[in-house]
Amino acid sequence: MTAPTIGVLALQGDVREHVHALAGCGAQARPVRRPEELDAVDGLVIPGGESTTISKLADIFEMREPIDKRIAAGMPVYGSCAGMIMLAREVLDGRPDQRGFEAVEMTVRRNAFGRQVDSFEAPVTLTGIEGEPFHAVFIRAPWVERVGDDVEVLGTVTEGPAAGRIVAVRQGNLLATSFHPELTGDLRLHAYFVELVRAAG
């Protein structure tokens, strides 16, 4: 079976870690920062970083329209942390000039864990991923406040002050998490996305 080619949007954020994790799951992984590089991939990861910066750079590198078109055509996309914000239809506490891809019918709150718990780690049980709860690393993370009818909630925080908050969702070929699986060495979420890309191909 041919390994899918998955790009990591390399405008800003933890690109190398995602490339490494995807390669560890049998994908051909490569950074993507230009439209012609996007044309050569079967799926795309939008990494964590700073969502307002990624939004600006998507325009500067002329990536916004090509990504919009590929998402509309069914390309699988996984967004982690800032990537989740970039995929959301509605963003609360974002900057007025901030614009994402508005692909997943959800409302996210930017820096939601903010002052309460800036960065923390917590177990998250994920639907569709076998084994023990996922050790999730949250860094100035968003959370999901509302989802549409077509959005499946895959995971919520199970304990602590943020218990019950939605932190992982899927809508068709689109996957998003508030946390950073690429920082943990646990490849189960990347493997899940690789299989999603393989199935879409």
Phi, psi and chi 1 to 4 in degrees:
 res  aa     phi    psi   chi1   chi2   chi3   chi4
   1 MET       -  128.6 -168.9  179.4  -70.5      -
   2 THR   -67.0  137.4  -50.7      -      -      -
   3 ALA   -72.9  132.0      -      -      -      -
   4 PRO   -68.4  150.7   23.4  -30.6      -      -
   5 THR   -98.2  120.0  -58.8      -      -      -
   6 ILE  -122.5  128.4  -59.4  178.4      -      -
   7 GLY   -94.0  153.3      -      -      -      -
   8 VAL  -117.0  120.0  179.5      -      -      -
   9 LEU   -60.4  113.7 -172.4   61.8      -      -
  10 ALA  -105.4   49.5      -      -      -      -
  11 LEU   -90.8  -35.5  -58.7  179.4      -      -
  12 GLN  -172.3  154.3 -167.2 -114.3   -0.1      -
  13 GLY   107.3 -169.5      -      -      -      -
  14 ASP   -87.3   68.2   40.1    3.6      -      -
  15 VAL   -68.4  -48.8  176.1      -      -      -
  16 ARG   -59.0  -40.7 -170.9 -176.0  -39.3  157.6
  17 GLU   -64.0  -39.6  -67.2   86.9  -12.4      -
  18 HIS   -68.0  -41.8  -84.1  -68.3      -      -
  19 VAL   -59.0  -44.2  168.0      -      -      -
  20 HIS   -63.1  -45.5 -176.4   72.3      -      -
  21 ALA   -65.1  -42.5      -      -      -      -
  22 LEU   -64.2  -42.4  -69.7  164.4      -      -
  23 ALA   -61.6  -35.9      -      -      -      -
  24 GLY   -67.2  -15.9      -      -      -      -
  25 CYS  -101.9   10.5  -63.2      -      -      -
  26 GLY    90.7    6.8      -      -      -      -
  27 ALA   -88.7  155.9      -      -      -      -
  28 GLN   -87.1  110.8  -65.3 -174.5   38.2      -
  29 ALA  -111.2  140.9      -      -      -      -
  30 ARG  -153.0  149.7   58.7 -177.7   66.1  164.8
  31 PRO   -68.7  147.0  -11.0   23.9      -      -
  32 VAL  -131.8  123.1  166.3      -      -      -
  33 ARG  -138.0    1.4   63.7  173.0   60.4   86.1
  34 ARG  -133.0  152.0  -55.4 -156.4  175.1  -83.9
  35 PRO   -54.5  -38.7  -29.1   36.4      -      -
  36 GLU   -67.7  -29.5   57.7  -89.7   23.2      -
  37 GLU   -72.5  -34.2  -66.4  168.6  -18.7      -
  38 LEU   -64.1  -36.8 -178.9   69.6      -      -
  39 ASP   -59.8  -24.7  -68.6  -18.5      -      -
  40 ALA   -93.5    3.1      -      -      -      -
  41 VAL  -112.9  156.3  -58.6      -      -      -
  42 ASP   -94.5  -19.8  -54.1  -51.0      -      -
  43 GLY  -155.0  167.5      -      -      -      -
  44 LEU  -140.4  139.2 -177.1   69.6      -      -
  45 VAL  -107.8  131.5  171.6      -      -      -
  46 ILE  -104.7  110.3  -55.6  173.5      -      -
  47 PRO   -79.5  172.7   31.3  -35.3      -      -
  48 GLY   -69.0  163.6      -      -      -      -
  49 GLY   159.9 -133.2      -      -      -      -
  50 GLU  -121.4  113.9  171.7   51.2   55.4      -
  51 SER   -61.3  -34.9   58.6      -      -      -
  52 THR   -68.4  -37.0   51.7      -      -      -
  53 THR   -68.5  -44.2  -57.2      -      -      -
  54 ILE   -60.8  -39.6  -65.3  171.5      -      -
  55 SER   -59.8  -46.7  173.2      -      -      -
  56 LYS   -64.4  -45.3  -78.6 -177.0 -167.5  167.6
  57 LEU   -68.8  -28.4  -67.7  173.6      -      -
  58 ALA   -60.9  -34.5      -      -      -      -
  59 ASP   -75.7  -45.2  -70.0  -34.8      -      -
  60 ILE   -60.5  -41.0  -69.0  169.2      -      -
  61 PHE   -89.8    7.6  -78.7   82.3      -      -
  62 GLU    55.1   43.3  -60.6 -179.0  -22.7      -
  63 MET  -101.8  -14.8  -71.4  -64.7  -73.5      -
  64 ARG   -62.5  -54.0 -176.3  178.1  -58.6  -79.3
  65 GLU   -64.3  -44.2 -171.2  179.2  -19.3      -
  66 PRO   -59.7  -39.7  -26.0   34.8      -      -
  67 ILE   -68.2  -43.6  -68.8  173.9      -      -
  68 ASP   -53.5  -45.5  -78.7  -20.0      -      -
  69 LYS   -66.2  -42.2  -75.5 -177.4  174.6  174.4
  70 ARG   -66.8  -39.1  -70.6  -65.9  -54.0  -84.8
  71 ILE   -62.7  -44.5  -70.5  173.6      -      -
  72 ALA   -62.1  -29.6      -      -      -      -
  73 ALA   -84.6   -1.9      -      -      -      -
  74 GLY   103.7    7.2      -      -      -      -
  75 MET   -62.7  130.6  175.8 -177.9   68.3      -
  76 PRO   -66.5  136.9  -21.9   34.9      -      -
  77 VAL  -135.5  137.6  179.2      -      -      -
  78 TYR  -120.3  125.2  166.5   44.7      -      -
  79 GLY  -115.7  126.6      -      -      -      -
  80 SER  -112.2  132.1   67.4      -      -      -
  81 CYS    56.2 -104.4 -162.4      -      -      -
  82 ALA   -59.2  -31.8      -      -      -      -
  83 GLY   -64.0  -34.6      -      -      -      -
  84 MET   -63.0  -43.0  171.5 -176.0 -100.8      -
  85 ILE   -61.4  -41.9  -64.8  169.2      -      -
  86 MET   -65.0  -27.1  -69.4  -63.0  -66.6      -
  87 LEU   -87.4  -13.9  -73.9  175.8      -      -
  88 ALA   -74.4  144.1      -      -      -      -
  89 ARG   -68.5  -35.5 -169.4   70.0   51.6   86.2
  90 GLU  -136.4  136.3 -177.9 -176.7   18.8      -
  91 VAL  -122.9  124.7  178.2      -      -      -
  92 LEU   -95.3  143.8  -54.4  176.8      -      -
  93 ASP    66.1   22.1  -65.9  -22.3      -      -
  94 GLY   -87.2  173.8      -      -      -      -
  95 ARG   -81.6  149.4  -76.5  176.0   35.6  159.9
  96 PRO   -58.5  -32.0  -20.4   28.7      -      -
  97 ASP   -90.4    4.4   60.0  -17.5      -      -
  98 GLN   -81.4  131.8 -179.7  175.7  -13.2      -
  99 ARG  -138.7  128.2 -157.2  156.6   57.3   87.6
 100 GLY  -104.5 -158.8      -      -      -      -
 101 PHE   -93.8  -10.2  -59.2  113.3      -      -
 102 GLU    50.3   46.5  -59.5  179.1    5.1      -
 103 ALA  -100.7  -30.8      -      -      -      -
 104 VAL  -102.2  130.2  177.0      -      -      -
 105 GLU   -75.1   79.0 -176.4   54.0   57.1      -
 106 MET  -151.4  157.5   63.8  178.5  172.0      -
 107 THR  -110.8  123.5  -59.6      -      -      -
 108 VAL  -115.9  150.4  -57.7      -      -      -
 109 ARG  -106.0  118.6 -173.8  172.1  -66.3  -80.3
 110 ARG   -68.3  140.4 -174.0  169.8  166.0  -97.9
 111 ASN    49.8   38.0  -65.6  -16.1      -      -
 112 ALA   -61.5  -38.1      -      -      -      -
 113 PHE   -76.1  -13.5  -66.3   99.2      -      -
 114 GLY     9.9 -123.2      -      -      -      -
 115 ARG   -64.0  -30.3  -59.8 -175.9 -162.3  106.9
 116 GLN   -62.2  -53.3 -175.1 -175.7   22.8      -
 117 VAL  -148.0   94.1  -96.7      -      -      -
 118 ASP   -57.7  -56.6 -102.6  -23.6      -      -
 119 SER  -135.1  134.7  -61.0      -      -      -
 120 PHE  -158.4  171.6   68.1  103.3      -      -
 121 GLU  -126.1  141.7  -59.4  177.1   17.6      -
 122 ALA  -155.1  150.4      -      -      -      -
 123 PRO   -75.2  137.7   25.5  -30.6      -      -
 124 VAL  -131.1  124.4  174.9      -      -      -
 125 THR   -85.9  125.8  -60.6      -      -      -
 126 LEU  -111.3  125.2  -65.3  171.5      -      -
 127 THR   -62.9  132.7  -58.8      -      -      -
 128 GLY    88.7   -3.4      -      -      -      -
 129 ILE  -120.3  115.8  -66.7 -175.4      -      -
 130 GLU   -76.3  161.7  -65.7  179.7   -0.4      -
 131 GLY    99.9 -166.7      -      -      -      -
 132 GLU   -68.1  163.9   60.3 -165.7   28.0      -
 133 PRO   -55.0  148.1  -26.7   35.0      -      -
 134 PHE   -76.2  130.5 -156.3   93.6      -      -
 135 HIS   -80.2  100.0 -177.8   78.9      -      -
 136 ALA   -95.8  134.0      -      -      -      -
 137 VAL  -105.7  118.9  176.4      -      -      -
 138 PHE  -108.4  127.4  -63.4   86.5      -      -
 139 ILE  -128.5  105.3  -57.3  171.7      -      -
 140 ARG    44.2   52.5  -67.6  177.2   60.4 -134.2
 141 ALA   -87.1  156.1      -      -      -      -
 142 PRO   -83.7  168.7   33.5  -35.3      -      -
 143 TRP  -134.9  165.9   65.1   43.1      -      -
 144 VAL   -98.2  126.0  179.8      -      -      -
 145 GLU   -98.2  -23.3  -61.8 -147.7  -17.3      -
 146 ARG  -152.3  142.6  178.8 -163.7   63.6   85.7
 147 VAL  -127.7  150.7  -64.2      -      -      -
 148 GLY   -80.8  175.6      -      -      -      -
 149 ASP   -62.9  -28.7  -66.9  -19.9      -      -
 150 ASP   -90.3    2.2  -66.0  -27.7      -      -
 151 VAL   -99.3  126.9  178.5      -      -      -
 152 GLU   -95.9  126.9  179.1 -173.9    3.6      -
 153 VAL   -80.6  118.2  174.2      -      -      -
 154 LEU   -94.9  -24.8  -63.1 -177.7      -      -
 155 GLY  -161.5  145.5      -      -      -      -
 156 THR  -131.5  158.1   57.0      -      -      -
 157 VAL   -68.7  133.1  178.3      -      -      -
 158 THR   -98.0  -14.9   52.9      -      -      -
 159 GLU  -152.0  167.3   58.1 -173.4   52.0      -
 160 GLY    86.4 -172.7      -      -      -      -
 161 PRO   -64.7  -21.1   17.8  -28.5      -      -
 162 ALA  -100.4   13.3      -      -      -      -
 163 ALA   -53.3  134.0      -      -      -      -
 164 GLY    93.5  -14.6      -      -      -      -
 165 ARG   -70.4  138.3  -69.5  -65.2 -176.5 -179.3
 166 ILE   -77.5  126.1  -60.8  170.0      -      -
 167 VAL  -131.1    3.2  -67.8      -      -      -
 168 ALA  -151.4  131.1      -      -      -      -
 169 VAL  -141.5  161.9  -61.1      -      -      -
 170 ARG  -141.8  136.1  177.2  178.7  172.8 -178.3
 171 GLN  -131.8  101.3  178.7  178.8  -44.9      -
 172 GLY    61.8 -120.6      -      -      -      -
 173 ASN   -88.6    8.1  -75.5  -23.8      -      -
 174 LEU  -107.5  129.2  -54.9  174.6      -      -
 175 LEU  -125.8  141.1  177.5   68.6      -      -
 176 ALA  -148.7  140.1      -      -      -      -
 177 THR  -133.1  149.7   65.4      -      -      -
 178 SER   -75.0  -20.7  -57.8      -      -      -
 179 PHE  -107.1  178.8   50.9   89.1      -      -
 180 HIS  -114.2   85.1  -67.2  -96.2      -      -
 181 PRO   -66.5  -21.9   25.5  -34.7      -      -
 182 GLU   -69.8  -11.7   74.0  -76.5    1.9      -
 183 LEU   -96.6    0.2  -60.1  179.9      -      -
 184 THR  -108.0  -18.2   64.2      -      -      -
 185 GLY    82.4   -4.4      -      -      -      -
 186 ASP   -89.7  112.3 -173.6  -24.8      -      -
 187 LEU   -92.1    5.2  -62.5 -178.7      -      -
 188 ARG   -61.4  -38.0  -72.7  178.2  -66.3  163.7
 189 LEU   -71.8  -39.7 -160.3   47.9      -      -
 190 HIS   -65.1  -38.8  -74.6   86.4      -      -
 191 ALA   -63.2  -38.7      -      -      -      -
 192 TYR   -59.5  -44.6  179.0   90.6      -      -
 193 PHE   -68.8  -39.9 -177.4   62.8      -      -
 194 VAL   -59.0  -42.1  169.3      -      -      -
 195 GLU   -67.4  -34.3  -72.9  -48.8  -51.8      -
 196 LEU   -62.3  -44.1 -161.6  156.8      -      -
 197 VAL   -64.9  -42.5  174.7      -      -      -
 198 ARG   -61.1  -42.7 -153.7 -170.6  -65.1  -82.1
 199 ALA   -67.0  -33.8      -      -      -      -
 200 ALA   -73.9  -23.6      -      -      -      -
 201 GLY   -74.2      -      -      -      -      -
